[in-house]
């Protein structure tokens, strides 16, 4: 994934999830699902998985790990976002 595309995606996620602002994601290639029409095309590229990890303060001061996972295309289009608390 290009650096500029990665920076743009990271800024979008930081705006949507301010608790991960300032955190750089771990980036990994993610193969396309076999059932996807794009997977049957030999020239198609794999998607990327961006993972943001932080710890936030919960009610009463307890620490809660927070994960934000983003699946994006090489062109920078967000396919899926999921979070955990």
HTML snippet that shows the backbone in 3Dmol.js (N, CA, C, O; Angstrom):
<script src="https://3Dmol.org/build/3Dmol-min.js"></script>
<div id="view" style="width:600px;height:400px;position:relative"></div>
<script>
const pdb = `
ATOM      1  N   UNK A   1       0.852  -1.172   0.000  1.00  0.00           N
ATOM      2  CA  UNK A   1       0.000   0.000   0.000  1.00  0.00           C
ATOM      3  C   UNK A   1       0.895   1.231   0.000  1.00  0.00           C
ATOM      4  O   UNK A   1       1.906   1.287   0.700  1.00  0.00           O
ATOM      5  N   UNK A   2       0.508   2.201  -0.788  1.00  0.00           N
ATOM      6  CA  UNK A   2       1.297   3.420  -0.881  1.00  0.00           C
ATOM      7  C   UNK A   2       1.220   4.210   0.430  1.00  0.00           C
ATOM      8  O   UNK A   2       0.220   4.151   1.146  1.00  0.00           O
ATOM      9  N   UNK A   3       2.279   4.940   0.726  1.00  0.00           N
ATOM     10  CA  UNK A   3       2.366   5.704   1.961  1.00  0.00           C
ATOM     11  C   UNK A   3       1.269   6.764   2.050  1.00  0.00           C
ATOM     12  O   UNK A   3       0.658   6.937   3.104  1.00  0.00           O
ATOM     13  N   UNK A   4       1.022   7.466   0.961  1.00  0.00           N
ATOM     14  CA  UNK A   4       0.004   8.520   0.968  1.00  0.00           C
ATOM     15  C   UNK A   4      -1.391   7.937   1.212  1.00  0.00           C
ATOM     16  O   UNK A   4      -2.187   8.519   1.949  1.00  0.00           O
ATOM     17  N   UNK A   5      -1.684   6.795   0.597  1.00  0.00           N
ATOM     18  CA  UNK A   5      -2.964   6.126   0.790  1.00  0.00           C
ATOM     19  C   UNK A   5      -3.123   5.686   2.241  1.00  0.00           C
ATOM     20  O   UNK A   5      -4.191   5.847   2.832  1.00  0.00           O
ATOM     21  N   UNK A   6      -2.062   5.133   2.809  1.00  0.00           N
ATOM     22  CA  UNK A   6      -2.082   4.707   4.203  1.00  0.00           C
ATOM     23  C   UNK A   6      -2.320   5.885   5.141  1.00  0.00           C
ATOM     24  O   UNK A   6      -3.088   5.768   6.096  1.00  0.00           O
ATOM     25  N   UNK A   7      -1.674   7.013   4.880  1.00  0.00           N
ATOM     26  CA  UNK A   7      -1.868   8.203   5.712  1.00  0.00           C
ATOM     27  C   UNK A   7      -3.307   8.710   5.635  1.00  0.00           C
ATOM     28  O   UNK A   7      -3.876   9.105   6.652  1.00  0.00           O
ATOM     29  N   UNK A   8      -3.894   8.703   4.450  1.00  0.00           N
ATOM     30  CA  UNK A   8      -5.280   9.147   4.276  1.00  0.00           C
ATOM     31  C   UNK A   8      -6.236   8.242   5.042  1.00  0.00           C
ATOM     32  O   UNK A   8      -7.132   8.729   5.731  1.00  0.00           O
ATOM     33  N   UNK A   9      -6.054   6.931   4.929  1.00  0.00           N
ATOM     34  CA  UNK A   9      -6.890   5.989   5.667  1.00  0.00           C
ATOM     35  C   UNK A   9      -6.747   6.175   7.179  1.00  0.00           C
ATOM     36  O   UNK A   9      -7.735   6.154   7.912  1.00  0.00           O
ATOM     37  N   UNK A  10      -5.516   6.357   7.631  1.00  0.00           N
ATOM     38  CA  UNK A  10      -5.261   6.544   9.056  1.00  0.00           C
ATOM     39  C   UNK A  10      -5.955   7.796   9.562  1.00  0.00           C
ATOM     40  O   UNK A  10      -6.521   7.777  10.655  1.00  0.00           O
ATOM     41  N   UNK A  11      -5.931   8.877   8.805  1.00  0.00           N
ATOM     42  CA  UNK A  11      -6.609  10.113   9.215  1.00  0.00           C
ATOM     43  C   UNK A  11      -8.117   9.902   9.311  1.00  0.00           C
ATOM     44  O   UNK A  11      -8.751  10.412  10.235  1.00  0.00           O
ATOM     45  N   UNK A  12      -8.701   9.159   8.371  1.00  0.00           N
ATOM     46  CA  UNK A  12     -10.133   8.878   8.410  1.00  0.00           C
ATOM     47  C   UNK A  12     -10.500   8.109   9.685  1.00  0.00           C
ATOM     48  O   UNK A  12     -11.500   8.411  10.336  1.00  0.00           O
ATOM     49  N   UNK A  13      -9.690   7.126  10.024  1.00  0.00           N
ATOM     50  CA  UNK A  13      -9.963   6.319  11.218  1.00  0.00           C
ATOM     51  C   UNK A  13      -9.760   7.144  12.485  1.00  0.00           C
ATOM     52  O   UNK A  13     -10.516   6.992  13.444  1.00  0.00           O
ATOM     53  N   UNK A  14      -8.756   8.009  12.502  1.00  0.00           N
ATOM     54  CA  UNK A  14      -8.527   8.870  13.674  1.00  0.00           C
ATOM     55  C   UNK A  14      -9.703   9.816  13.894  1.00  0.00           C
ATOM     56  O   UNK A  14     -10.052  10.103  15.039  1.00  0.00           O
ATOM     57  N   UNK A  15     -10.322  10.306  12.814  1.00  0.00           N
ATOM     58  CA  UNK A  15     -11.494  11.172  12.963  1.00  0.00           C
ATOM     59  C   UNK A  15     -12.693  10.383  13.476  1.00  0.00           C
ATOM     60  O   UNK A  15     -13.465  10.878  14.298  1.00  0.00           O
ATOM     61  N   UNK A  16     -12.843   9.171  12.995  1.00  0.00           N
ATOM     62  CA  UNK A  16     -13.997   8.352  13.388  1.00  0.00           C
ATOM     63  C   UNK A  16     -13.851   7.755  14.787  1.00  0.00           C
ATOM     64  O   UNK A  16     -14.839   7.598  15.504  1.00  0.00           O
ATOM     65  N   UNK A  17     -12.621   7.423  15.172  1.00  0.00           N
ATOM     66  CA  UNK A  17     -12.328   6.838  16.482  1.00  0.00           C
ATOM     67  C   UNK A  17     -11.227   7.650  17.153  1.00  0.00           C
ATOM     68  O   UNK A  17     -10.054   7.289  17.054  1.00  0.00           O
ATOM     69  N   UNK A  18     -11.580   8.741  17.836  1.00  0.00           N
ATOM     70  CA  UNK A  18     -10.565   9.625  18.417  1.00  0.00           C
ATOM     71  C   UNK A  18      -9.679   8.956  19.467  1.00  0.00           C
ATOM     72  O   UNK A  18      -8.574   9.432  19.730  1.00  0.00           O
ATOM     73  N   UNK A  19     -10.141   7.871  20.064  1.00  0.00           N
ATOM     74  CA  UNK A  19      -9.316   7.208  21.079  1.00  0.00           C
ATOM     75  C   UNK A  19      -8.069   6.552  20.495  1.00  0.00           C
ATOM     76  O   UNK A  19      -7.141   6.240  21.242  1.00  0.00           O
ATOM     77  N   UNK A  20      -8.020   6.335  19.188  1.00  0.00           N
ATOM     78  CA  UNK A  20      -6.819   5.783  18.562  1.00  0.00           C
ATOM     79  C   UNK A  20      -6.013   6.851  17.827  1.00  0.00           C
ATOM     80  O   UNK A  20      -5.075   6.531  17.095  1.00  0.00           O
ATOM     81  N   UNK A  21      -6.375   8.111  18.020  1.00  0.00           N
ATOM     82  CA  UNK A  21      -5.642   9.208  17.364  1.00  0.00           C
ATOM     83  C   UNK A  21      -4.182   9.177  17.789  1.00  0.00           C
ATOM     84  O   UNK A  21      -3.865   9.007  18.966  1.00  0.00           O
ATOM     85  N   UNK A  22      -3.312   9.340  16.823  1.00  0.00           N
ATOM     86  CA  UNK A  22      -1.876   9.349  17.094  1.00  0.00           C
ATOM     87  C   UNK A  22      -1.241   7.969  17.047  1.00  0.00           C
ATOM     88  O   UNK A  22      -0.020   7.853  17.149  1.00  0.00           O
ATOM     89  N   UNK A  23      -2.032   6.935  16.897  1.00  0.00           N
ATOM     90  CA  UNK A  23      -1.508   5.570  16.858  1.00  0.00           C
ATOM     91  C   UNK A  23      -1.355   5.134  15.406  1.00  0.00           C
ATOM     92  O   UNK A  23      -2.274   5.277  14.599  1.00  0.00           O
ATOM     93  N   UNK A  24      -0.180   4.601  15.089  1.00  0.00           N
ATOM     94  CA  UNK A  24       0.052   4.088  13.741  1.00  0.00           C
ATOM     95  C   UNK A  24      -0.424   2.637  13.685  1.00  0.00           C
ATOM     96  O   UNK A  24      -0.201   1.868  14.620  1.00  0.00           O
ATOM     97  N   UNK A  25      -1.075   2.269  12.591  1.00  0.00           N
ATOM     98  CA  UNK A  25      -1.609   0.908  12.505  1.00  0.00           C
ATOM     99  C   UNK A  25      -0.548  -0.113  12.113  1.00  0.00           C
ATOM    100  O   UNK A  25       0.467   0.213  11.496  1.00  0.00           O
ATOM    101  N   UNK A  26      -0.817  -1.358  12.492  1.00  0.00           N
ATOM    102  CA  UNK A  26      -0.052  -2.476  11.954  1.00  0.00           C
ATOM    103  C   UNK A  26      -0.732  -2.831  10.643  1.00  0.00           C
ATOM    104  O   UNK A  26      -1.956  -2.952  10.593  1.00  0.00           O
ATOM    105  N   UNK A  27       0.038  -2.996   9.596  1.00  0.00           N
ATOM    106  CA  UNK A  27      -0.528  -3.237   8.264  1.00  0.00           C
ATOM    107  C   UNK A  27      -0.082  -4.613   7.780  1.00  0.00           C
ATOM    108  O   UNK A  27       1.103  -4.949   7.786  1.00  0.00           O
ATOM    109  N   UNK A  28      -1.083  -5.402   7.357  1.00  0.00           N
ATOM    110  CA  UNK A  28      -0.807  -6.728   6.807  1.00  0.00           C
ATOM    111  C   UNK A  28      -1.649  -6.937   5.563  1.00  0.00           C
ATOM    112  O   UNK A  28      -2.751  -6.399   5.451  1.00  0.00           O
ATOM    113  N   UNK A  29      -1.127  -7.719   4.629  1.00  0.00           N
ATOM    114  CA  UNK A  29      -1.918  -8.099   3.454  1.00  0.00           C
ATOM    115  C   UNK A  29      -2.941  -9.135   3.886  1.00  0.00           C
ATOM    116  O   UNK A  29      -2.673  -9.986   4.734  1.00  0.00           O
ATOM    117  N   UNK A  30      -4.122  -9.040   3.281  1.00  0.00           N
ATOM    118  CA  UNK A  30      -5.176 -10.000   3.575  1.00  0.00           C
ATOM    119  C   UNK A  30      -5.701 -10.540   2.251  1.00  0.00           C
ATOM    120  O   UNK A  30      -6.193  -9.776   1.420  1.00  0.00           O
ATOM    121  N   UNK A  31      -5.599 -11.851   2.048  1.00  0.00           N
ATOM    122  CA  UNK A  31      -6.076 -12.403   0.778  1.00  0.00           C
ATOM    123  C   UNK A  31      -7.577 -12.191   0.613  1.00  0.00           C
ATOM    124  O   UNK A  31      -8.322 -12.146   1.591  1.00  0.00           O
ATOM    125  N   UNK A  32      -8.004 -12.064  -0.627  1.00  0.00           N
ATOM    126  CA  UNK A  32      -9.424 -11.901  -0.927  1.00  0.00           C
ATOM    127  C   UNK A  32     -10.154 -13.204  -0.621  1.00  0.00           C
ATOM    128  O   UNK A  32      -9.587 -14.283  -0.795  1.00  0.00           O
ATOM    129  N   UNK A  33     -11.407 -13.121  -0.168  1.00  0.00           N
ATOM    130  CA  UNK A  33     -12.175 -14.355   0.055  1.00  0.00           C
ATOM    131  C   UNK A  33     -12.361 -15.119  -1.255  1.00  0.00           C
ATOM    132  O   UNK A  33     -12.522 -14.514  -2.315  1.00  0.00           O
ATOM    133  N   UNK A  34     -12.339 -16.432  -1.179  1.00  0.00           N
ATOM    134  CA  UNK A  34     -12.460 -17.256  -2.390  1.00  0.00           C
ATOM    135  C   UNK A  34     -13.804 -17.065  -3.076  1.00  0.00           C
ATOM    136  O   UNK A  34     -13.915 -17.252  -4.288  1.00  0.00           O
ATOM    137  N   UNK A  35     -14.826 -16.693  -2.310  1.00  0.00           N
ATOM    138  CA  UNK A  35     -16.158 -16.510  -2.895  1.00  0.00           C
ATOM    139  C   UNK A  35     -16.311 -15.165  -3.598  1.00  0.00           C
ATOM    140  O   UNK A  35     -17.306 -14.931  -4.285  1.00  0.00           O
ATOM    141  N   UNK A  36     -15.329 -14.283  -3.427  1.00  0.00           N
ATOM    142  CA  UNK A  36     -15.386 -12.953  -4.031  1.00  0.00           C
ATOM    143  C   UNK A  36     -15.162 -13.040  -5.542  1.00  0.00           C
ATOM    144  O   UNK A  36     -14.298 -13.786  -6.001  1.00  0.00           O
ATOM    145  N   UNK A  37     -15.943 -12.276  -6.315  1.00  0.00           N
ATOM    146  CA  UNK A  37     -15.709 -12.270  -7.771  1.00  0.00           C
ATOM    147  C   UNK A  37     -14.313 -11.755  -8.124  1.00  0.00           C
ATOM    148  O   UNK A  37     -13.725 -12.187  -9.115  1.00  0.00           O
ATOM    149  N   UNK A  38     -13.786 -10.841  -7.323  1.00  0.00           N
ATOM    150  CA  UNK A  38     -12.454 -10.292  -7.600  1.00  0.00           C
ATOM    151  C   UNK A  38     -11.367 -11.341  -7.381  1.00  0.00           C
ATOM    152  O   UNK A  38     -10.302 -11.257  -7.993  1.00  0.00           O
ATOM    153  N   UNK A  39     -11.616 -12.332  -6.514  1.00  0.00           N
ATOM    154  CA  UNK A  39     -10.614 -13.364  -6.254  1.00  0.00           C
ATOM    155  C   UNK A  39     -10.393 -14.249  -7.477  1.00  0.00           C
ATOM    156  O   UNK A  39      -9.316 -14.818  -7.657  1.00  0.00           O
ATOM    157  N   UNK A  40     -11.420 -14.359  -8.313  1.00  0.00           N
ATOM    158  CA  UNK A  40     -11.299 -15.189  -9.518  1.00  0.00           C
ATOM    159  C   UNK A  40     -10.483 -14.501 -10.604  1.00  0.00           C
ATOM    160  O   UNK A  40      -9.990 -15.151 -11.526  1.00  0.00           O
ATOM    161  N   UNK A  41     -10.343 -13.171 -10.490  1.00  0.00           N
ATOM    162  CA  UNK A  41      -9.552 -12.396 -11.442  1.00  0.00           C
ATOM    163  C   UNK A  41      -8.087 -12.495 -11.038  1.00  0.00           C
ATOM    164  O   UNK A  41      -7.715 -12.057  -9.950  1.00  0.00           O
ATOM    165  N   UNK A  42      -7.263 -13.059 -11.894  1.00  0.00           N
ATOM    166  CA  UNK A  42      -5.839 -13.285 -11.569  1.00  0.00           C
ATOM    167  C   UNK A  42      -5.073 -11.990 -11.323  1.00  0.00           C
ATOM    168  O   UNK A  42      -4.078 -11.996 -10.598  1.00  0.00           O
ATOM    169  N   UNK A  43      -5.519 -10.875 -11.914  1.00  0.00           N
ATOM    170  CA  UNK A  43      -4.801  -9.614 -11.780  1.00  0.00           C
ATOM    171  C   UNK A  43      -5.212  -8.800 -10.561  1.00  0.00           C
ATOM    172  O   UNK A  43      -4.669  -7.721 -10.325  1.00  0.00           O
ATOM    173  N   UNK A  44      -6.163  -9.306  -9.787  1.00  0.00           N
ATOM    174  CA  UNK A  44      -6.634  -8.527  -8.642  1.00  0.00           C
ATOM    175  C   UNK A  44      -5.623  -8.593  -7.503  1.00  0.00           C
ATOM    176  O   UNK A  44      -4.918  -9.587  -7.325  1.00  0.00           O
ATOM    177  N   UNK A  45      -5.573  -7.510  -6.741  1.00  0.00           N
ATOM    178  CA  UNK A  45      -4.639  -7.413  -5.627  1.00  0.00           C
ATOM    179  C   UNK A  45      -5.338  -7.771  -4.326  1.00  0.00           C
ATOM    180  O   UNK A  45      -6.559  -7.663  -4.213  1.00  0.00           O
ATOM    181  N   UNK A  46      -4.547  -8.199  -3.339  1.00  0.00           N
ATOM    182  CA  UNK A  46      -5.085  -8.507  -2.026  1.00  0.00           C
ATOM    183  C   UNK A  46      -5.470  -7.225  -1.304  1.00  0.00           C
ATOM    184  O   UNK A  46      -4.938  -6.153  -1.593  1.00  0.00           O
ATOM    185  N   UNK A  47      -6.397  -7.345  -0.365  1.00  0.00           N
ATOM    186  CA  UNK A  47      -6.751  -6.223   0.495  1.00  0.00           C
ATOM    187  C   UNK A  47      -5.714  -6.096   1.600  1.00  0.00           C
ATOM    188  O   UNK A  47      -4.826  -6.937   1.738  1.00  0.00           O
ATOM    189  N   UNK A  48      -5.840  -5.028   2.386  1.00  0.00           N
ATOM    190  CA  UNK A  48      -4.937  -4.799   3.509  1.00  0.00           C
ATOM    191  C   UNK A  48      -5.738  -4.734   4.792  1.00  0.00           C
ATOM    192  O   UNK A  48      -6.855  -4.216   4.813  1.00  0.00           O
ATOM    193  N   UNK A  49      -5.164  -5.263   5.864  1.00  0.00           N
ATOM    194  CA  UNK A  49      -5.765  -5.209   7.181  1.00  0.00           C
ATOM    195  C   UNK A  49      -4.948  -4.240   8.025  1.00  0.00           C
ATOM    196  O   UNK A  49      -3.754  -4.447   8.240  1.00  0.00           O
ATOM    197  N   UNK A  50      -5.600  -3.180   8.501  1.00  0.00           N
ATOM    198  CA  UNK A  50      -4.958  -2.203   9.375  1.00  0.00           C
ATOM    199  C   UNK A  50      -5.507  -2.422  10.778  1.00  0.00           C
ATOM    200  O   UNK A  50      -6.722  -2.461  10.968  1.00  0.00           O
ATOM    201  N   UNK A  51      -4.629  -2.564  11.754  1.00  0.00           N
ATOM    202  CA  UNK A  51      -5.043  -2.825  13.124  1.00  0.00           C
ATOM    203  C   UNK A  51      -4.507  -1.734  14.033  1.00  0.00           C
ATOM    204  O   UNK A  51      -3.300  -1.507  14.110  1.00  0.00           O
ATOM    205  N   UNK A  52      -5.426  -1.058  14.725  1.00  0.00           N
ATOM    206  CA  UNK A  52      -5.084  -0.033  15.708  1.00  0.00           C
ATOM    207  C   UNK A  52      -5.355  -0.623  17.090  1.00  0.00           C
ATOM    208  O   UNK A  52      -6.402  -1.233  17.305  1.00  0.00           O
ATOM    209  N   UNK A  53      -4.421  -0.447  18.032  1.00  0.00           N
ATOM    210  CA  UNK A  53      -4.560  -1.008  19.366  1.00  0.00           C
ATOM    211  C   UNK A  53      -4.259   0.063  20.401  1.00  0.00           C
ATOM    212  O   UNK A  53      -3.255   0.766  20.293  1.00  0.00           O
ATOM    213  N   UNK A  54      -5.128   0.194  21.414  1.00  0.00           N
ATOM    214  CA  UNK A  54      -4.898   1.149  22.492  1.00  0.00           C
ATOM    215  C   UNK A  54      -5.613   0.653  23.747  1.00  0.00           C
ATOM    216  O   UNK A  54      -6.325  -0.351  23.707  1.00  0.00           O
ATOM    217  N   UNK A  55      -5.424   1.350  24.841  1.00  0.00           N
ATOM    218  CA  UNK A  55      -6.122   1.069  26.096  1.00  0.00           C
ATOM    219  C   UNK A  55      -6.833   2.351  26.504  1.00  0.00           C
ATOM    220  O   UNK A  55      -6.219   3.416  26.561  1.00  0.00           O
ATOM    221  N   UNK A  56      -8.142   2.246  26.791  1.00  0.00           N
ATOM    222  CA  UNK A  56      -8.930   3.417  27.185  1.00  0.00           C
ATOM    223  C   UNK A  56      -9.406   3.252  28.619  1.00  0.00           C
ATOM    224  O   UNK A  56      -9.452   2.142  29.150  1.00  0.00           O
ATOM    225  N   UNK A  57      -9.762   4.381  29.242  1.00  0.00           N
ATOM    226  CA  UNK A  57     -10.286   4.369  30.600  1.00  0.00           C
ATOM    227  C   UNK A  57     -11.790   4.119  30.564  1.00  0.00           C
ATOM    228  O   UNK A  57     -12.523   4.811  29.858  1.00  0.00           O
ATOM    229  N   UNK A  58     -12.238   3.149  31.311  1.00  0.00           N
ATOM    230  CA  UNK A  58     -13.657   2.868  31.403  1.00  0.00           C
ATOM    231  C   UNK A  58     -14.242   3.544  32.633  1.00  0.00           C
ATOM    232  O   UNK A  58     -13.532   4.245  33.353  1.00  0.00           O
ATOM    233  N   UNK A  59     -15.531   3.340  32.878  1.00  0.00           N
ATOM    234  CA  UNK A  59     -16.144   3.901  34.075  1.00  0.00           C
ATOM    235  C   UNK A  59     -15.495   3.304  35.319  1.00  0.00           C
ATOM    236  O   UNK A  59     -15.223   2.105  35.372  1.00  0.00           O
ATOM    237  N   UNK A  60     -15.255   4.131  36.296  1.00  0.00           N
ATOM    238  CA  UNK A  60     -14.595   3.660  37.510  1.00  0.00           C
ATOM    239  C   UNK A  60     -13.090   3.581  37.382  1.00  0.00           C
ATOM    240  O   UNK A  60     -12.416   3.143  38.314  1.00  0.00           O
ATOM    241  N   UNK A  61     -12.545   3.995  36.248  1.00  0.00           N
ATOM    242  CA  UNK A  61     -11.092   4.044  36.075  1.00  0.00           C
ATOM    243  C   UNK A  61     -10.451   2.766  35.579  1.00  0.00           C
ATOM    244  O   UNK A  61      -9.230   2.715  35.430  1.00  0.00           O
ATOM    245  N   UNK A  62     -11.245   1.719  35.316  1.00  0.00           N
ATOM    246  CA  UNK A  62     -10.618   0.491  34.834  1.00  0.00           C
ATOM    247  C   UNK A  62     -10.121   0.674  33.404  1.00  0.00           C
ATOM    248  O   UNK A  62     -10.654   1.479  32.640  1.00  0.00           O
ATOM    249  N   UNK A  63      -9.095  -0.085  33.062  1.00  0.00           N
ATOM    250  CA  UNK A  63      -8.497   0.000  31.730  1.00  0.00           C
ATOM    251  C   UNK A  63      -9.139  -1.054  30.827  1.00  0.00           C
ATOM    252  O   UNK A  63      -9.275  -2.220  31.198  1.00  0.00           O
ATOM    253  N   UNK A  64      -9.528  -0.609  29.636  1.00  0.00           N
ATOM    254  CA  UNK A  64     -10.188  -1.489  28.679  1.00  0.00           C
ATOM    255  C   UNK A  64      -9.389  -1.468  27.373  1.00  0.00           C
ATOM    256  O   UNK A  64      -9.198  -0.401  26.791  1.00  0.00           O
ATOM    257  N   UNK A  65      -8.916  -2.639  26.902  1.00  0.00           N
ATOM    258  CA  UNK A  65      -8.218  -2.656  25.604  1.00  0.00           C
ATOM    259  C   UNK A  65      -9.197  -2.355  24.474  1.00  0.00           C
ATOM    260  O   UNK A  65     -10.334  -2.828  24.483  1.00  0.00           O
ATOM    261  N   UNK A  66      -8.756  -1.580  23.520  1.00  0.00           N
ATOM    262  CA  UNK A  66      -9.618  -1.191  22.386  1.00  0.00           C
ATOM    263  C   UNK A  66      -8.881  -1.519  21.101  1.00  0.00           C
ATOM    264  O   UNK A  66      -7.745  -1.087  20.907  1.00  0.00           O
ATOM    265  N   UNK A  67      -9.523  -2.282  20.219  1.00  0.00           N
ATOM    266  CA  UNK A  67      -8.981  -2.649  18.924  1.00  0.00           C
ATOM    267  C   UNK A  67      -9.893  -2.114  17.836  1.00  0.00           C
ATOM    268  O   UNK A  67     -11.116  -2.219  17.931  1.00  0.00           O
ATOM    269  N   UNK A  68      -9.291  -1.538  16.800  1.00  0.00           N
ATOM    270  CA  UNK A  68     -10.031  -1.113  15.621  1.00  0.00           C
ATOM    271  C   UNK A  68      -9.364  -1.808  14.432  1.00  0.00           C
ATOM    272  O   UNK A  68      -8.173  -1.628  14.180  1.00  0.00           O
ATOM    273  N   UNK A  69     -10.156  -2.604  13.709  1.00  0.00           N
ATOM    274  CA  UNK A  69      -9.650  -3.335  12.543  1.00  0.00           C
ATOM    275  C   UNK A  69     -10.301  -2.765  11.298  1.00  0.00           C
ATOM    276  O   UNK A  69     -11.518  -2.583  11.254  1.00  0.00           O
ATOM    277  N   UNK A  70      -9.493  -2.483  10.287  1.00  0.00           N
ATOM    278  CA  UNK A  70      -9.982  -1.898   9.036  1.00  0.00           C
ATOM    279  C   UNK A  70      -9.478  -2.748   7.878  1.00  0.00           C
ATOM    280  O   UNK A  70      -8.280  -3.007   7.762  1.00  0.00           O
ATOM    281  N   UNK A  71     -10.395  -3.179   7.029  1.00  0.00           N
ATOM    282  CA  UNK A  71     -10.029  -3.868   5.793  1.00  0.00           C
ATOM    283  C   UNK A  71     -10.191  -2.846   4.676  1.00  0.00           C
ATOM    284  O   UNK A  71     -11.252  -2.241   4.524  1.00  0.00           O
ATOM    285  N   UNK A  72      -9.137  -2.661   3.901  1.00  0.00           N
ATOM    286  CA  UNK A  72      -9.155  -1.656   2.838  1.00  0.00           C
ATOM    287  C   UNK A  72      -8.518  -2.217   1.569  1.00  0.00           C
ATOM    288  O   UNK A  72      -7.681  -3.118   1.610  1.00  0.00           O
ATOM    289  N   UNK A  73      -8.945  -1.653   0.444  1.00  0.00           N
ATOM    290  CA  UNK A  73      -8.370  -2.036  -0.845  1.00  0.00           C
ATOM    291  C   UNK A  73      -7.032  -1.319  -1.019  1.00  0.00           C
ATOM    292  O   UNK A  73      -6.751  -0.360  -0.301  1.00  0.00           O
ATOM    293  N   UNK A  74      -6.210  -1.769  -1.957  1.00  0.00           N
ATOM    294  CA  UNK A  74      -4.939  -1.080  -2.215  1.00  0.00           C
ATOM    295  C   UNK A  74      -5.128   0.371  -2.673  1.00  0.00           C
ATOM    296  O   UNK A  74      -4.214   1.186  -2.544  1.00  0.00           O
ATOM    297  N   UNK A  75      -6.319   0.695  -3.210  1.00  0.00           N
ATOM    298  CA  UNK A  75      -6.597   2.059  -3.657  1.00  0.00           C
ATOM    299  C   UNK A  75      -7.060   2.956  -2.514  1.00  0.00           C
ATOM    300  O   UNK A  75      -7.204   4.164  -2.705  1.00  0.00           O
ATOM    301  N   UNK A  76      -7.296   2.393  -1.333  1.00  0.00           N
ATOM    302  CA  UNK A  76      -7.671   3.195  -0.169  1.00  0.00           C
ATOM    303  C   UNK A  76      -9.151   3.194   0.168  1.00  0.00           C
ATOM    304  O   UNK A  76      -9.577   3.955   1.036  1.00  0.00           O
ATOM    305  N   UNK A  77      -9.943   2.368  -0.489  1.00  0.00           N
ATOM    306  CA  UNK A  77     -11.372   2.290  -0.180  1.00  0.00           C
ATOM    307  C   UNK A  77     -11.561   1.365   1.022  1.00  0.00           C
ATOM    308  O   UNK A  77     -11.047   0.247   1.044  1.00  0.00           O
ATOM    309  N   UNK A  78     -12.306   1.848   2.023  1.00  0.00           N
ATOM    310  CA  UNK A  78     -12.570   1.052   3.214  1.00  0.00           C
ATOM    311  C   UNK A  78     -13.664   0.045   2.896  1.00  0.00           C
ATOM    312  O   UNK A  78     -14.751   0.412   2.451  1.00  0.00           O
ATOM    313  N   UNK A  79     -13.366  -1.229   3.127  1.00  0.00           N
ATOM    314  CA  UNK A  79     -14.307  -2.304   2.857  1.00  0.00           C
ATOM    315  C   UNK A  79     -15.100  -2.631   4.116  1.00  0.00           C
ATOM    316  O   UNK A  79     -16.313  -2.830   4.057  1.00  0.00           O
ATOM    317  N   UNK A  80     -14.404  -2.685   5.268  1.00  0.00           N
ATOM    318  CA  UNK A  80     -15.049  -3.076   6.514  1.00  0.00           C
ATOM    319  C   UNK A  80     -14.292  -2.485   7.684  1.00  0.00           C
ATOM    320  O   UNK A  80     -13.063  -2.408   7.662  1.00  0.00           O
ATOM    321  N   UNK A  81     -15.035  -2.063   8.721  1.00  0.00           N
ATOM    322  CA  UNK A  81     -14.443  -1.590   9.970  1.00  0.00           C
ATOM    323  C   UNK A  81     -15.102  -2.346  11.105  1.00  0.00           C
ATOM    324  O   UNK A  81     -16.327  -2.457  11.155  1.00  0.00           O
ATOM    325  N   UNK A  82     -14.300  -2.863  12.011  1.00  0.00           N
ATOM    326  CA  UNK A  82     -14.854  -3.515  13.198  1.00  0.00           C
ATOM    327  C   UNK A  82     -14.054  -3.078  14.419  1.00  0.00           C
ATOM    328  O   UNK A  82     -12.866  -2.771  14.327  1.00  0.00           O
ATOM    329  N   UNK A  83     -14.733  -3.057  15.569  1.00  0.00           N
ATOM    330  CA  UNK A  83     -14.078  -2.636  16.811  1.00  0.00           C
ATOM    331  C   UNK A  83     -14.391  -3.638  17.906  1.00  0.00           C
ATOM    332  O   UNK A  83     -15.323  -4.435  17.801  1.00  0.00           O
ATOM    333  N   UNK A  84     -13.603  -3.578  18.943  1.00  0.00           N
ATOM    334  CA  UNK A  84     -13.867  -4.371  20.136  1.00  0.00           C
ATOM    335  C   UNK A  84     -13.657  -3.486  21.349  1.00  0.00           C
ATOM    336  O   UNK A  84     -12.850  -2.556  21.324  1.00  0.00           O
ATOM    337  N   UNK A  85     -14.372  -3.775  22.379  1.00  0.00           N
ATOM    338  CA  UNK A  85     -14.199  -3.051  23.640  1.00  0.00           C
ATOM    339  C   UNK A  85     -14.002  -4.057  24.728  1.00  0.00           C
ATOM    340  O   UNK A  85     -13.834  -3.686  25.890  1.00  0.00           O
TER     341      UNK A  85
END
`;
const viewer = $3Dmol.createViewer("view");
viewer.addModel(pdb, "pdb");
viewer.setStyle({}, {cartoon: {color: "spectrum"}});
viewer.zoomTo();
viewer.render();
</script>
